[in-house]
Amino acid sequence: MAIVQKIVLKNNISEIERLSNVLESFGKENDIPQKTIFSINLALEEMISNVIYYGYKDFEEHLIAVLLSYEDDEINITIEDDGSEFDPTKVSEPNKDIPVEERQIGGLGIHLARTLIDEMKYKRENKKNILMLRKVIPSLC
Amino acid sequence: MEIKENKKDAVLLLELKGRLDASTSPKFQKKILSVIEGGEKNLVIDFSDLDYISSAGLRVLLLGAKKLQSVDGKIVLACLADHVKEVFDIAGFSVIFPFYDATEDAIKSFE
């Protein structure tokens, strides 16, 4: 049976710290390798900070729900927010022909998240962005 | 995140402890901009006790590197954990900064 944990974050950047604390204990409680937790933490921070910075046009409080599910050496994560429609899977990869110093810094977080995660899927439903991430825990040799 | 500052001749050593993420990077940005404004040109950043970096932290380093470029200064990084170095590699940032495995070597690189 899957081990499930839900985290609800406010659209405030200080929540990133709380997210990392929850992920760290989730990793420790379930013996998930630290490197896997690091990758998940980084991917989640990048995607959630995008929502916090660019997802809302008002100045109201919003909630972002994160659902972690761990089963069969795989962690599946769903991020759900009521911000403006945004599909990160449609963002193009950074242009490698431009020196990194001059590249648009915007796509960097998405590029990091995509590289560290095994699969990213997006859907828009009931005026919500639903982003699904999958991370396979590498088996030890 | 904690930042310790240590002046070694013409080099300023900044030791970072904890996590450099979206919530802590504003503090790091403030520090790095204030030391550059104060005239420091040769910065060594010691990553020995830094467990985590995200694009928010990379942005601050890039900003610092760009500011220093115009005054002939630079940022040199020391003692990165493998998983932290990997973030620089994925971002393509490994070409921007010199990396050293020992803080002393990073400091000596300015001689």
gemmi code that builds the backbone of each chain (N, CA, C; Angstrom):
import gemmi

chains = {
    "A": [
        ("MET", (0.831, -1.194, 0.000), (0.000, 0.000, 0.000), (0.872, 1.253, 0.000)),
        ("ALA", (0.402, 2.225, -0.729), (1.212, 3.454, -0.846), (1.236, 4.236, 0.468)),
        ("ILE", (2.381, 4.837, 0.728), (2.494, 5.743, 1.872), (2.234, 7.143, 1.342)),
        ("VAL", (1.245, 7.809, 1.939), (0.786, 9.073, 1.378), (0.946, 10.194, 2.395)),
        ("GLN", (1.364, 11.341, 1.905), (1.419, 12.514, 2.783), (0.974, 13.750, 2.023)),
        ("LYS", (0.146, 14.548, 2.688), (-0.334, 15.773, 2.046), (0.244, 16.992, 2.764)),
        ("ILE", (0.684, 17.976, 1.980), (1.196, 19.229, 2.542), (0.407, 20.357, 1.881)),
        ("VAL", (-0.120, 21.253, 2.680), (-0.805, 22.407, 2.103), (0.014, 23.655, 2.417)),
        ("LEU", (0.408, 24.361, 1.337), (1.271, 25.535, 1.491), (0.513, 26.802, 1.119)),
        ("LYS", (0.858, 27.899, 1.777), (0.306, 29.199, 1.377), (1.189, 29.782, 0.275)),
        ("ASN", (0.639, 30.761, -0.457), (1.418, 31.373, -1.545), (2.368, 32.427, -0.992)),
        ("ASN", (3.251, 31.944, -0.117), (4.249, 32.815, 0.503), (5.583, 32.090, 0.418)),
        ("ILE", (6.618, 32.784, -0.040), (7.877, 32.098, -0.355), (8.538, 31.492, 0.888)),
        ("SER", (8.200, 32.001, 2.068), (8.784, 31.419, 3.291), (8.300, 29.981, 3.506)),
        ("GLU", (7.217, 29.581, 2.824), (6.692, 28.215, 2.940), (7.656, 27.166, 2.366)),
        ("ILE", (8.600, 27.610, 1.540), (9.587, 26.699, 0.947), (10.379, 25.984, 2.049)),
        ("GLU", (10.611, 26.696, 3.155), (11.345, 26.102, 4.266), (10.531, 24.982, 4.919)),
        ("ARG", (9.241, 25.245, 5.093), (8.378, 24.224, 5.701), (8.308, 22.989, 4.788)),
        ("LEU", (8.195, 23.253, 3.470), (8.166, 22.158, 2.497), (9.404, 21.270, 2.651)),
        ("SER", (10.569, 21.894, 2.763), (11.801, 21.092, 2.833), (11.859, 20.295, 4.133)),
        ("ASN", (11.349, 20.875, 5.233), (11.319, 20.126, 6.500), (10.425, 18.893, 6.404)),
        ("VAL", (9.257, 19.067, 5.781), (8.335, 17.929, 5.640), (8.972, 16.844, 4.763)),
        ("LEU", (9.610, 17.276, 3.662), (10.221, 16.295, 2.753), (11.345, 15.529, 3.445)),
        ("GLU", (12.129, 16.266, 4.232), (13.238, 15.631, 4.943), (12.725, 14.541, 5.895)),
        ("SER", (11.684, 14.869, 6.674), (11.186, 13.837, 7.601), (10.506, 12.704, 6.851)),
        ("PHE", (9.821, 13.014, 5.755), (9.198, 11.959, 4.935), (10.284, 10.996, 4.436)),
        ("GLY", (11.404, 11.546, 4.021), (12.517, 10.729, 3.550), (13.094, 9.860, 4.650)),
        ("LYS", (13.291, 10.457, 5.815), (13.883, 9.714, 6.931), (12.960, 8.602, 7.408)),
        ("GLU", (11.662, 8.935, 7.575), (10.696, 7.943, 8.075), (10.585, 6.741, 7.142)),
        ("ASN", (10.769, 6.974, 5.854), (10.553, 5.889, 4.891), (11.837, 5.370, 4.257)),
        ("ASP", (12.986, 5.753, 4.844), (14.281, 5.284, 4.341), (14.491, 5.566, 2.861)),
        ("ILE", (14.094, 6.734, 2.438), (14.306, 7.110, 1.032), (15.693, 7.759, 0.939)),
        ("PRO", (16.510, 7.369, -0.058), (17.864, 7.935, -0.153), (17.838, 9.468, -0.174)),
        ("GLN", (18.823, 10.061, 0.484), (18.888, 11.523, 0.587), (18.953, 12.215, -0.766)),
        ("LYS", (19.655, 11.568, -1.712), (19.802, 12.161, -3.029), (18.449, 12.258, -3.741)),
        ("THR", (17.607, 11.246, -3.516), (16.264, 11.260, -4.111), (15.442, 12.391, -3.511)),
        ("ILE", (15.527, 12.544, -2.185), (14.787, 13.614, -1.511), (15.302, 14.977, -1.987)),
        ("PHE", (16.621, 15.083, -2.174), (17.212, 16.329, -2.685), (16.616, 16.692, -4.048)),
        ("SER", (16.568, 15.704, -4.953), (16.028, 15.963, -6.298), (14.563, 16.385, -6.240)),
        ("ILE", (13.786, 15.680, -5.408), (12.358, 15.994, -5.285), (12.183, 17.385, -4.683)),
        ("ASN", (12.961, 17.678, -3.654), (12.879, 18.978, -3.002), (13.162, 20.102, -3.998)),
        ("LEU", (14.222, 19.918, -4.785), (14.601, 20.944, -5.749), (13.505, 21.129, -6.802)),
        ("ALA", (13.018, 20.014, -7.347), (11.964, 20.104, -8.368), (10.716, 20.782, -7.796)),
        ("LEU", (10.337, 20.400, -6.576), (9.141, 21.001, -5.975), (9.350, 22.484, -5.691)),
        ("GLU", (10.518, 22.828, -5.166), (10.761, 24.255, -4.909), (10.639, 25.067, -6.194)),
        ("GLU", (11.260, 24.556, -7.271), (11.239, 25.306, -8.529), (9.808, 25.491, -9.048)),
        ("MET", (9.023, 24.417, -9.009), (7.679, 24.520, -9.562), (6.764, 25.363, -8.668)),
        ("ILE", (6.901, 25.198, -7.349), (6.018, 25.916, -6.425), (6.410, 27.400, -6.326)),
        ("SER", (7.714, 27.693, -6.376), (8.086, 29.110, -6.315), (7.606, 29.834, -7.580)),
        ("ASN", (7.583, 29.135, -8.720), (7.000, 29.730, -9.937), (5.539, 30.108, -9.709)),
        ("VAL", (4.789, 29.193, -9.090), (3.364, 29.460, -8.828), (3.233, 30.669, -7.892)),
        ("ILE", (4.056, 30.690, -6.834), (3.964, 31.779, -5.853), (4.326, 33.125, -6.493)),
        ("TYR", (5.382, 33.144, -7.318), (5.832, 34.408, -7.912), (4.944, 34.881, -9.065)),
        ("TYR", (4.513, 33.942, -9.907), (3.855, 34.371, -11.153), (2.408, 33.914, -11.291)),
        ("GLY", (1.927, 33.073, -10.382), (0.614, 32.454, -10.584), (-0.582, 33.319, -10.217)),
        ("TYR", (-0.352, 34.338, -9.385), (-1.510, 35.069, -8.852), (-1.453, 36.552, -9.186)),
        ("LYS", (-2.592, 37.050, -9.684), (-2.654, 38.469, -10.047), (-3.182, 39.295, -8.871)),
        ("ASP", (-3.831, 38.647, -7.912), (-4.360, 39.397, -6.770), (-3.363, 39.330, -5.605)),
        ("PHE", (-3.720, 39.904, -4.503), (-2.829, 39.873, -3.341), (-3.467, 39.070, -2.210)),
        ("GLU", (-4.352, 38.153, -2.596), (-5.062, 37.338, -1.616), (-4.214, 36.120, -1.232)),
        ("GLU", (-4.651, 35.473, -0.156), (-3.992, 34.226, 0.229), (-4.556, 33.072, -0.614)),
        ("HIS", (-3.665, 32.232, -1.115), (-4.072, 31.049, -1.864), (-3.388, 29.833, -1.276)),
        ("LEU", (-3.975, 28.672, -1.536), (-3.373, 27.441, -1.019), (-2.882, 26.565, -2.170)),
        ("ILE", (-1.737, 25.968, -1.958), (-1.147, 25.064, -2.948), (-1.036, 23.701, -2.262)),
        ("ALA", (-1.686, 22.706, -2.864), (-1.697, 21.386, -2.217), (-0.667, 20.473, -2.873)),
        ("VAL", (0.118, 19.818, -2.051), (1.132, 18.884, -2.544), (0.832, 17.516, -1.966)),
        ("LEU", (0.702, 16.533, -2.834), (0.421, 15.183, -2.370), (1.584, 14.263, -2.755)),
        ("LEU", (2.168, 13.649, -1.740), (3.274, 12.719, -1.992), (2.751, 11.302, -1.846)),
        ("SER", (3.163, 10.440, -2.747), (2.759, 9.049, -2.621), (3.959, 8.155, -2.957)),
        ("TYR", (4.292, 7.273, -2.014), (5.493, 6.449, -2.164), (5.096, 4.983, -2.206)),
        ("GLU", (5.406, 4.323, -3.287), (5.080, 2.899, -3.428), (5.988, 2.264, -4.484)),
        ("ASP", (6.435, 1.063, -4.235), (7.240, 0.292, -5.194), (8.424, 1.090, -5.766)),
        ("ASP", (9.252, 1.652, -4.892), (10.433, 2.394, -5.330), (10.126, 3.541, -6.286)),
        ("GLU", (8.961, 4.133, -6.086), (8.577, 5.241, -6.941), (7.870, 6.277, -6.085)),
        ("ILE", (8.182, 7.544, -6.325), (7.463, 8.592, -5.608), (6.693, 9.405, -6.638)),
        ("ASN", (5.394, 9.481, -6.422), (4.555, 10.292, -7.299), (4.073, 11.500, -6.527)),
        ("ILE", (4.163, 12.656, -7.170), (3.810, 13.892, -6.497), (2.807, 14.647, -7.351)),
        ("THR", (1.779, 15.171, -6.701), (0.833, 16.019, -7.410), (0.844, 17.396, -6.762)),
        ("ILE", (0.983, 18.428, -7.589), (0.904, 19.803, -7.083), (-0.355, 20.422, -7.684)),
        ("GLU", (-1.206, 20.967, -6.826), (-2.462, 21.524, -7.308), (-2.569, 22.975, -6.849)),
        ("ASP", (-2.784, 23.894, -7.796), (-2.930, 25.298, -7.400), (-4.015, 25.962, -8.224)),
        ("ASP", (-4.563, 27.067, -7.688), (-5.637, 27.777, -8.393), (-5.107, 29.055, -9.048)),
        ("GLY", (-3.827, 29.040, -9.421), (-3.232, 30.196, -10.096), (-3.552, 30.230, -11.583)),
        ("SER", (-3.001, 31.252, -12.287), (-3.213, 31.369, -13.732), (-2.744, 30.098, -14.422)),
        ("GLU", (-3.403, 29.799, -15.551), (-3.053, 28.577, -16.280), (-1.592, 28.628, -16.725)),
        ("PHE", (-0.854, 27.596, -16.390), (0.556, 27.546, -16.789), (1.008, 26.093, -16.903)),
        ("ASP", (1.454, 25.737, -18.112), (1.903, 24.370, -18.354), (3.432, 24.352, -18.503)),
        ("PRO", (4.150, 23.967, -17.451), (5.618, 24.004, -17.529), (6.199, 22.989, -18.511)),
        ("THR", (5.392, 21.959, -18.872), (5.918, 20.965, -19.814), (6.041, 21.565, -21.223)),
        ("LYS", (5.381, 22.719, -21.455), (5.422, 23.370, -22.771), (6.573, 24.375, -22.887)),
        ("VAL", (7.250, 24.619, -21.787), (8.352, 25.587, -21.818), (9.543, 24.940, -22.516)),
        ("SER", (10.129, 25.668, -23.491), (11.220, 25.042, -24.244), (12.500, 24.997, -23.417)),
        ("GLU", (13.359, 24.091, -23.774), (14.642, 23.916, -23.085), (15.528, 25.140, -23.347)),
        ("PRO", (16.444, 25.439, -22.428), (17.322, 26.596, -22.648), (18.130, 26.445, -23.934)),
        ("ASN", (18.340, 27.564, -24.621), (19.111, 27.564, -25.854), (20.607, 27.438, -25.535)),
        ("LYS", (21.164, 26.290, -25.898), (22.553, 26.007, -25.530), (23.558, 26.817, -26.359)),
        ("ASP", (23.056, 27.486, -27.439), (23.967, 28.263, -28.285), (24.269, 29.636, -27.686)),
        ("ILE", (23.444, 30.060, -26.745), (23.663, 31.361, -26.107), (24.485, 31.128, -24.834)),
        ("PRO", (25.537, 31.933, -24.608), (26.312, 31.756, -23.366), (25.386, 31.821, -22.154)),
        ("VAL", (25.673, 30.977, -21.172), (24.755, 30.824, -20.052), (24.529, 32.156, -19.315)),
        ("GLU", (25.544, 33.025, -19.305), (25.412, 34.318, -18.621), (24.323, 35.188, -19.256)),
        ("GLU", (24.097, 34.981, -20.559), (23.164, 35.854, -21.265), (21.801, 35.217, -21.485)),
        ("ARG", (21.665, 33.954, -21.085), (20.380, 33.284, -21.279), (19.316, 33.883, -20.379)),
        ("GLN", (18.064, 33.752, -20.822), (16.942, 34.139, -19.981), (16.965, 33.259, -18.740)),
        ("ILE", (16.980, 33.879, -17.574), (17.106, 33.117, -16.345), (15.789, 32.386, -16.009)),
        ("GLY", (14.703, 32.838, -16.620), (13.368, 32.325, -16.286), (13.204, 30.824, -16.376)),
        ("GLY", (13.696, 30.224, -17.472), (13.452, 28.803, -17.685), (14.374, 27.889, -16.887)),
        ("LEU", (15.294, 28.463, -16.144), (16.308, 27.667, -15.462), (15.722, 26.690, -14.438)),
        ("GLY", (14.802, 27.182, -13.626), (14.198, 26.343, -12.593), (13.460, 25.155, -13.190)),
        ("ILE", (12.730, 25.416, -14.275), (11.974, 24.342, -14.936), (12.943, 23.314, -15.526)),
        ("HIS", (14.036, 23.812, -16.098), (15.051, 22.915, -16.660), (15.655, 22.022, -15.567)),
        ("LEU", (15.961, 22.595, -14.416), (16.506, 21.805, -13.300), (15.498, 20.747, -12.869)),
        ("ALA", (14.244, 21.157, -12.699), (13.202, 20.236, -12.239), (13.048, 19.070, -13.215)),
        ("ARG", (12.966, 19.397, -14.508), (12.784, 18.360, -15.531), (13.934, 17.364, -15.539)),
        ("THR", (15.150, 17.873, -15.346), (16.322, 17.004, -15.405), (16.359, 16.054, -14.207)),
        ("LEU", (15.947, 16.546, -13.049), (16.086, 15.749, -11.827), (14.918, 14.796, -11.584)),
        ("ILE", (13.841, 14.997, -12.336), (12.627, 14.185, -12.163), (12.501, 13.259, -13.374)),
        ("ASP", (11.841, 12.113, -13.201), (11.758, 11.178, -14.327), (10.603, 11.470, -15.281)),
        ("GLU", (9.523, 12.043, -14.744), (8.392, 12.331, -15.627), (7.603, 13.518, -15.088)),
        ("MET", (7.121, 14.365, -15.997), (6.317, 15.517, -15.605), (5.101, 15.598, -16.514)),
        ("LYS", (3.893, 15.629, -15.893), (2.672, 15.710, -16.695), (1.795, 16.834, -16.161)),
        ("TYR", (1.073, 17.458, -17.077), (0.258, 18.615, -16.664), (-1.162, 18.471, -17.162)),
        ("LYS", (-2.123, 18.905, -16.338), (-3.476, 19.097, -16.854), (-4.149, 20.273, -16.159)),
        ("ARG", (-5.108, 20.880, -16.876), (-5.887, 21.973, -16.299), (-7.284, 21.428, -16.049)),
        ("GLU", (-7.751, 21.527, -14.821), (-9.050, 20.956, -14.458), (-9.719, 21.845, -13.417)),
        ("ASN", (-10.992, 22.150, -13.611), (-11.743, 22.989, -12.658), (-10.974, 24.248, -12.260)),
        ("LYS", (-10.435, 24.922, -13.261), (-9.663, 26.159, -13.041), (-8.448, 25.948, -12.154)),
        ("LYS", (-7.942, 24.743, -12.159), (-6.738, 24.464, -11.366), (-5.630, 23.892, -12.240)),
        ("ASN", (-4.409, 24.233, -11.896), (-3.243, 23.596, -12.515), (-2.955, 22.338, -11.724)),
        ("ILE", (-2.840, 21.234, -12.427), (-2.470, 19.995, -11.747), (-1.197, 19.461, -12.406)),
        ("LEU", (-0.148, 19.436, -11.630), (1.138, 19.005, -12.160), (1.529, 17.708, -11.464)),
        ("MET", (1.832, 16.701, -12.269), (2.210, 15.398, -11.701), (3.673, 15.107, -11.999)),
        ("LEU", (4.404, 14.772, -10.955), (5.822, 14.447, -11.098), (6.046, 13.012, -10.637)),
        ("ARG", (6.938, 12.317, -11.331), (7.266, 10.947, -10.925), (8.774, 10.834, -10.774)),
        ("LYS", (9.191, 10.261, -9.656), (10.622, 10.048, -9.444), (10.837, 8.591, -9.060)),
        ("VAL", (11.663, 7.913, -9.819), (11.987, 6.522, -9.526), (13.215, 6.514, -8.621)),
        ("ILE", (13.159, 5.732, -7.555), (14.314, 5.639, -6.664), (15.293, 4.644, -7.278)),
        ("PRO", (16.503, 5.103, -7.599), (17.455, 4.197, -8.232), (17.817, 3.054, -7.280)),
        ("SER", (17.873, 1.832, -7.802), (18.218, 0.713, -6.921), (19.722, 0.718, -6.665)),
        ("LEU", (20.087, 0.369, -5.454), (21.501, 0.371, -5.080), (22.197, -0.851, -5.640)),
        ("CYS", (23.480, -0.666, -6.017), (24.194, -1.828, -6.544), (24.910, -2.555, -5.402)),
    ],
    "B": [
        ("MET", (19.713, 29.985, 6.887), (21.088, 29.924, 6.406), (21.983, 30.924, 7.150)),
        ("GLU", (23.187, 30.496, 7.463), (24.142, 31.393, 8.113), (25.264, 31.743, 7.138)),
        ("ILE", (25.748, 32.986, 7.229), (26.875, 33.410, 6.398), (27.970, 33.932, 7.322)),
        ("LYS", (29.144, 33.314, 7.240), (30.280, 33.785, 8.031), (31.260, 34.489, 7.101)),
        ("GLU", (31.782, 35.614, 7.565), (32.635, 36.433, 6.712), (34.043, 36.458, 7.296)),
        ("ASN", (35.047, 36.258, 6.454), (36.429, 36.194, 6.916), (37.348, 36.844, 5.901)),
        ("LYS", (38.082, 37.850, 6.310), (38.963, 38.534, 5.366), (40.355, 37.914, 5.419)),
        ("LYS", (40.854, 37.472, 4.251), (42.206, 36.909, 4.182), (42.989, 37.714, 3.149)),
        ("ASP", (43.754, 38.675, 3.603), (44.472, 39.606, 2.716), (43.519, 40.234, 1.701)),
        ("ALA", (43.775, 39.990, 0.405), (42.937, 40.648, -0.606), (41.683, 39.842, -0.940)),
        ("VAL", (41.483, 38.745, -0.208), (40.361, 37.854, -0.518), (39.325, 37.901, 0.606)),
        ("LEU", (38.071, 37.927, 0.227), (37.021, 37.807, 1.241), (36.408, 36.406, 1.143)),
        ("LEU", (36.460, 35.706, 2.272), (35.904, 34.355, 2.320), (34.513, 34.402, 2.939)),
        ("LEU", (33.531, 33.866, 2.213), (32.176, 33.764, 2.754), (31.853, 32.282, 2.943)),
        ("GLU", (31.568, 31.903, 4.184), (31.218, 30.504, 4.458), (29.706, 30.395, 4.633)),
        ("LEU", (29.110, 29.534, 3.820), (27.656, 29.380, 3.875), (27.301, 28.112, 4.649)),
        ("LYS", (26.255, 28.219, 5.460), (25.828, 27.046, 6.208), (24.320, 26.906, 6.089)),
        ("GLY", (23.879, 25.709, 5.704), (22.440, 25.472, 5.627), (21.967, 25.295, 4.190)),
        ("ARG", (20.931, 26.038, 3.823), (20.306, 25.861, 2.514), (20.206, 27.190, 1.785)),
        ("LEU", (20.538, 27.160, 0.495), (20.417, 28.363, -0.325), (19.231, 28.145, -1.265)),
        ("ASP", (18.052, 28.544, -0.788), (16.831, 28.312, -1.564), (16.084, 29.631, -1.768)),
        ("ALA", (14.855, 29.544, -2.293), (14.101, 30.762, -2.595), (13.826, 31.592, -1.344)),
        ("SER", (13.724, 30.943, -0.177), (13.420, 31.725, 1.021), (14.675, 32.304, 1.680)),
        ("THR", (15.845, 31.704, 1.457), (17.058, 32.225, 2.094), (17.936, 33.049, 1.149)),
        ("SER", (17.736, 32.922, -0.171), (18.641, 33.614, -1.091), (18.576, 35.151, -1.012)),
        ("PRO", (17.436, 35.772, -0.625), (17.462, 37.241, -0.476), (18.508, 37.709, 0.538)),
        ("LYS", (18.694, 36.950, 1.621), (19.696, 37.288, 2.633), (21.106, 37.218, 2.028)),
        ("PHE", (21.339, 36.168, 1.231), (22.644, 35.986, 0.583), (22.884, 37.097, -0.445)),
        ("GLN", (21.829, 37.453, -1.175), (21.950, 38.512, -2.180), (22.338, 39.848, -1.528)),
        ("LYS", (21.677, 40.143, -0.405), (21.963, 41.374, 0.319), (23.436, 41.405, 0.744)),
        ("LYS", (23.905, 40.288, 1.269), (25.286, 40.194, 1.744), (26.269, 40.377, 0.590)),
        ("ILE", (26.038, 39.641, -0.503), (27.014, 39.666, -1.592), (27.060, 41.055, -2.245)),
        ("LEU", (25.884, 41.694, -2.395), (25.864, 43.032, -2.990), (26.525, 44.050, -2.065)),
        ("SER", (26.346, 43.873, -0.750), (26.934, 44.854, 0.164), (28.461, 44.715, 0.220)),
        ("VAL", (28.992, 43.497, 0.157), (30.460, 43.383, 0.174), (31.071, 43.888, -1.140)),
        ("ILE", (30.358, 43.675, -2.256), (30.865, 44.177, -3.546), (30.834, 45.715, -3.539)),
        ("GLU", (29.751, 46.260, -3.030), (29.652, 47.717, -2.919), (30.735, 48.280, -2.004)),
        ("GLY", (31.092, 47.490, -0.991), (32.135, 47.901, -0.061), (33.539, 47.781, -0.638)),
        ("GLY", (33.642, 47.309, -1.887), (34.930, 47.301, -2.569), (35.609, 45.940, -2.666)),
        ("GLU", (34.978, 44.887, -2.146), (35.580, 43.552, -2.257), (35.499, 43.089, -3.707)),
        ("LYS", (36.619, 42.584, -4.222), (36.642, 42.128, -5.621), (36.911, 40.639, -5.751)),
        ("ASN", (37.610, 40.094, -4.760), (38.003, 38.684, -4.825), (37.223, 37.880, -3.789)),
        ("LEU", (36.223, 37.168, -4.256), (35.381, 36.438, -3.319), (35.594, 34.932, -3.438)),
        ("VAL", (35.786, 34.286, -2.279), (35.765, 32.825, -2.231), (34.535, 32.442, -1.437)),
        ("ILE", (33.712, 31.573, -2.004), (32.539, 31.117, -1.267), (32.740, 29.648, -0.910)),
        ("ASP", (32.730, 29.406, 0.393), (32.970, 28.060, 0.917), (31.634, 27.348, 1.093)),
        ("PHE", (31.458, 26.260, 0.345), (30.196, 25.507, 0.344), (30.235, 24.283, 1.275)),
        ("SER", (31.295, 24.139, 2.083), (31.449, 22.922, 2.910), (30.190, 22.547, 3.682)),
        ("ASP", (29.514, 23.544, 4.253), (28.344, 23.257, 5.088), (27.033, 23.612, 4.411)),
        ("LEU", (27.076, 23.693, 3.084), (25.838, 23.994, 2.356), (25.263, 22.697, 1.782)),
        ("ASP", (24.030, 22.369, 2.170), (23.443, 21.079, 1.767), (22.586, 21.188, 0.513)),
        ("TYR", (22.220, 22.396, 0.142), (21.162, 22.510, -0.864), (21.292, 23.835, -1.606)),
        ("ILE", (21.089, 23.787, -2.922), (21.003, 25.029, -3.702), (19.933, 24.855, -4.780)),
        ("SER", (19.179, 25.908, -5.032), (18.191, 25.876, -6.121), (18.498, 27.031, -7.063)),
        ("SER", (17.648, 27.211, -8.095), (17.927, 28.256, -9.084), (17.975, 29.635, -8.435)),
        ("ALA", (17.258, 29.819, -7.327), (17.275, 31.110, -6.631), (18.692, 31.439, -6.149)),
        ("GLY", (19.398, 30.435, -5.648), (20.780, 30.624, -5.195), (21.725, 30.846, -6.361)),
        ("LEU", (21.509, 30.092, -7.460), (22.350, 30.251, -8.652), (22.230, 31.669, -9.208)),
        ("ARG", (21.000, 32.203, -9.180), (20.762, 33.563, -9.688), (21.597, 34.591, -8.937)),
        ("VAL", (21.669, 34.451, -7.603), (22.428, 35.406, -6.794), (23.914, 35.329, -7.155)),
        ("LEU", (24.424, 34.100, -7.327), (25.838, 33.933, -7.694), (26.122, 34.556, -9.054)),
        ("LEU", (25.195, 34.365, -9.997), (25.362, 34.935, -11.332), (25.353, 36.466, -11.267)),
        ("LEU", (24.454, 37.008, -10.482), (24.370, 38.458, -10.293), (25.689, 38.991, -9.732)),
        ("GLY", (26.219, 38.316, -8.716), (27.492, 38.711, -8.124), (28.623, 38.638, -9.137)),
        ("ALA", (28.662, 37.539, -9.910), (29.721, 37.357, -10.904), (29.674, 38.462, -11.956)),
        ("LYS", (28.462, 38.839, -12.366), (28.320, 39.895, -13.382), (28.775, 41.240, -12.831)),
        ("LYS", (28.400, 41.532, -11.588), (28.817, 42.807, -10.960), (30.339, 42.879, -10.878)),
        ("LEU", (30.974, 41.754, -10.515), (32.423, 41.745, -10.312), (33.193, 41.805, -11.623)),
        ("GLN", (32.558, 41.300, -12.694), (33.203, 41.304, -14.004), (33.611, 42.726, -14.406)),
        ("SER", (32.753, 43.686, -14.091), (32.993, 45.071, -14.511), (34.112, 45.732, -13.703)),
        ("VAL", (34.493, 45.142, -12.556), (35.596, 45.731, -11.784), (36.805, 44.790, -11.740)),
        ("ASP", (36.820, 43.826, -12.690), (37.939, 42.902, -12.778), (38.065, 41.973, -11.570)),
        ("GLY", (36.950, 41.700, -10.939), (36.953, 40.780, -9.807), (36.309, 39.471, -10.191)),
        ("LYS", (36.278, 38.514, -9.265), (35.560, 37.280, -9.578), (35.153, 36.519, -8.317)),
        ("ILE", (34.279, 35.542, -8.551), (33.823, 34.653, -7.487), (34.399, 33.266, -7.748)),
        ("VAL", (35.008, 32.683, -6.727), (35.555, 31.333, -6.823), (34.839, 30.470, -5.782)),
        ("LEU", (34.494, 29.248, -6.150), (33.714, 28.394, -5.245), (34.562, 27.234, -4.720)),
        ("ALA", (34.364, 26.894, -3.458), (35.155, 25.821, -2.859), (34.285, 24.810, -2.121)),
        ("CYS", (34.736, 23.545, -2.169), (34.190, 22.466, -1.322), (32.708, 22.171, -1.542)),
        ("LEU", (32.312, 22.010, -2.785), (30.916, 21.697, -3.056), (30.650, 20.199, -2.898)),
        ("ALA", (29.554, 19.853, -2.259), (29.122, 18.460, -2.214), (28.745, 18.034, -3.638)),
        ("ASP", (28.874, 16.729, -3.932), (28.606, 16.246, -5.295), (27.217, 16.635, -5.801)),
        ("HIS", (26.195, 16.481, -4.920), (24.835, 16.762, -5.394), (24.605, 18.257, -5.615)),
        ("VAL", (25.381, 19.085, -4.925), (25.279, 20.537, -5.137), (25.992, 20.924, -6.444)),
        ("LYS", (27.162, 20.310, -6.658), (27.905, 20.571, -7.903), (27.078, 20.164, -9.121)),
        ("GLU", (26.333, 19.064, -8.964), (25.501, 18.565, -10.069), (24.473, 19.619, -10.511)),
        ("VAL", (23.957, 20.395, -9.565), (22.991, 21.447, -9.918), (23.662, 22.506, -10.810)),
        ("PHE", (24.909, 22.852, -10.488), (25.671, 23.781, -11.340), (25.859, 23.190, -12.738)),
        ("ASP", (26.172, 21.883, -12.787), (26.400, 21.228, -14.080), (25.134, 21.242, -14.934)),
        ("ILE", (24.009, 20.860, -14.325), (22.744, 20.803, -15.075), (22.370, 22.196, -15.578)),
        ("ALA", (22.596, 23.203, -14.737), (22.231, 24.575, -15.103), (23.175, 25.162, -16.161)),
        ("GLY", (24.315, 24.492, -16.389), (25.304, 25.031, -17.313), (26.160, 26.101, -16.640)),
        ("PHE", (26.094, 26.201, -15.318), (26.809, 27.234, -14.576), (28.257, 26.857, -14.263)),
        ("SER", (28.635, 25.613, -14.567), (29.997, 25.179, -14.218), (31.050, 25.894, -15.050)),
        ("VAL", (30.621, 26.493, -16.180), (31.594, 27.218, -17.009), (31.814, 28.635, -16.499)),
        ("ILE", (30.942, 29.105, -15.624), (31.036, 30.494, -15.152), (31.999, 30.627, -13.981)),
        ("PHE", (32.023, 29.580, -13.115), (32.788, 29.687, -11.875), (33.945, 28.691, -11.833)),
        ("PRO", (35.108, 29.130, -11.297), (36.163, 28.160, -10.997), (35.790, 27.419, -9.708)),
        ("PHE", (36.067, 26.113, -9.670), (35.751, 25.291, -8.495), (37.037, 24.738, -7.897)),
        ("TYR", (37.102, 24.695, -6.575), (38.247, 24.109, -5.893), (37.761, 23.145, -4.812)),
        ("ASP", (38.570, 22.088, -4.568), (38.209, 21.110, -3.544), (38.655, 21.535, -2.156)),
        ("ALA", (39.536, 22.550, -2.082), (39.991, 23.020, -0.776), (39.929, 24.546, -0.741)),
        ("THR", (39.462, 25.073, 0.385), (39.314, 26.523, 0.528), (40.658, 27.232, 0.336)),
        ("GLU", (41.735, 26.636, 0.895), (43.067, 27.260, 0.789), (43.468, 27.426, -0.676)),
        ("ASP", (43.187, 26.399, -1.486), (43.538, 26.481, -2.909), (42.722, 27.568, -3.608)),
        ("ALA", (41.458, 27.713, -3.206), (40.599, 28.744, -3.799), (41.156, 30.126, -3.466)),
        ("ILE", (41.609, 30.300, -2.223), (42.177, 31.592, -1.799), (43.487, 31.865, -2.552)),
        ("LYS", (44.311, 30.806, -2.657), (45.608, 30.950, -3.346), (45.436, 31.302, -4.824)),
        ("SER", (44.305, 30.907, -5.410), (44.108, 31.143, -6.845), (44.113, 32.638, -7.171)),
        ("PHE", (43.953, 33.476, -6.170), (43.956, 34.922, -6.417), (45.363, 35.528, -6.360)),
        ("GLU", (46.350, 34.723, -5.932), (47.706, 35.288, -5.759), (48.349, 35.612, -7.100)),
    ],
}
model = gemmi.Model(1)
for chain_id, residues in chains.items():
    chain = gemmi.Chain(chain_id)
    for i, (resn, *xyz) in enumerate(residues, 1):
        res = gemmi.Residue()
        res.name, res.seqid = resn, gemmi.SeqId(i, " ")
        for name, pos in zip(("N", "CA", "C"), xyz):
            atom = gemmi.Atom()
            atom.name, atom.element = name, gemmi.Element(name[0])
            atom.pos, atom.b_iso = gemmi.Position(*pos), 0.0
            res.add_atom(atom)
        chain.add_residue(res)
    model.add_chain(chain)
structure = gemmi.Structure()
structure.add_model(model)
structure.setup_entities()
